[in-house]
Amino acid sequence: MTFLNYSIGYGYGYGYFYSLVGMAVLVLVGVGVLRLTGEQKKQQIPVDFWYSLDMVLPIIRLREAHYEEVDLVSRPARIYFYAHKTLGYLLLFFFIAGLSGLTK
């Protein structure tokens, strides 16, 4: 219950926007992971912010090259982006649940 309270909130209001803040944090951490592991230079990802954003949005594909051409070599980066995508699905589910009124 505590996790849900801080991720989507309860009752009427704008608590479900907490999940959007969570997505923004994931995107920024993803950018940091790409830079720290050197994957940005290895894969020649021109803008690591857009790659990270594309990976956190589960339904929308911003650029097909992110899915076809980028193969993360670094094991920590690859494992992080598996979790990144999973948390993106979870936060999107929380956002939609908050918008639809399931959390009231």
N, C-alpha and C positions, 0 to 999 in steps of 0.2 A: 504494500500500500504506500509506503514511503517513496519507493522508486516511482510509482505512478504519479504520486503527488508532485514530485519534482520534474517529471518528464512531460506530463500532459495536464496536470492540475485536476481539480474536481469542481463540479458545479458550473455556474454561469461565469463567463469572463473570457479572458484571453490566455488561460493557462496552457492551452494546446500549442501556443507559439513557442513554448519551451523546447519542443521537439525541433523547431527550426533553428533555434540557438544551438542545440546539440549537433545538428547537421553542419552548421557553420564551423563549429569547433572541429568536427571530423575532417572537414575540408582543409582547414589550416594545419591540423596534425598530419594529414596526408601529404601536404606540400612539404612539411618539415621532414617526413620520412623519405620522400623522394630525393630531397637535397642531401640529407645526412648519409644515405646509403650510396649516393652517387648514381642512382638510376636515371636521374634527369639527363646526365651527360652520356651515359651508356646507351640509353634508348633514343637519345636525341629528341626528347619530348620538348617541344618549343615553349609551351606554357604549362608548367606543372600544376598551376591552380585549376586550369580547365580539365586536366586529366583527373585530378582528385575530385572535382565537382561531378564529372561524368561518372566516376565510379560510385559515388555516394547516392546518386539518383537512380533508383532501381528500375524505373519504368522508361525514362527518357534517355535516348542515346544522342548525345550532342555531336559526336564525331565517330564514325565507324572505324577509323584508323586506330583509335584507342583500344578497340576490341580485337582487331585483326593483326596489327603490326607490333604492338607493344607486348613484349614478353619479359616480365621482371625476372632478372637473373639472381638478384640478391634474395636469399631465403628470408631474412627478416622483413624486407619490403613486401615480398609475395604473401607471407603470412599476415602481415598487417592489412594488406588490401583485401584479403579474404574476410577478415573481421570487419573491415571498413564497409564492404558491400552488405554484409549481414546486418550490421547496425543501421545502415541506410534503410534497409527494408523495415526493420523494427521501428525506427523513428518515423518513417512515412506512415506505417500502420497507426502509430500513436496519434499522429497529426490528423489523419483521416477519421479516427475514432473520436477525437475531440471536436472536429468540425461537424460530424454527423450527430453529435449529441449523445453518444454512448457513455460518456463519462459523467453525465449529470446525475 
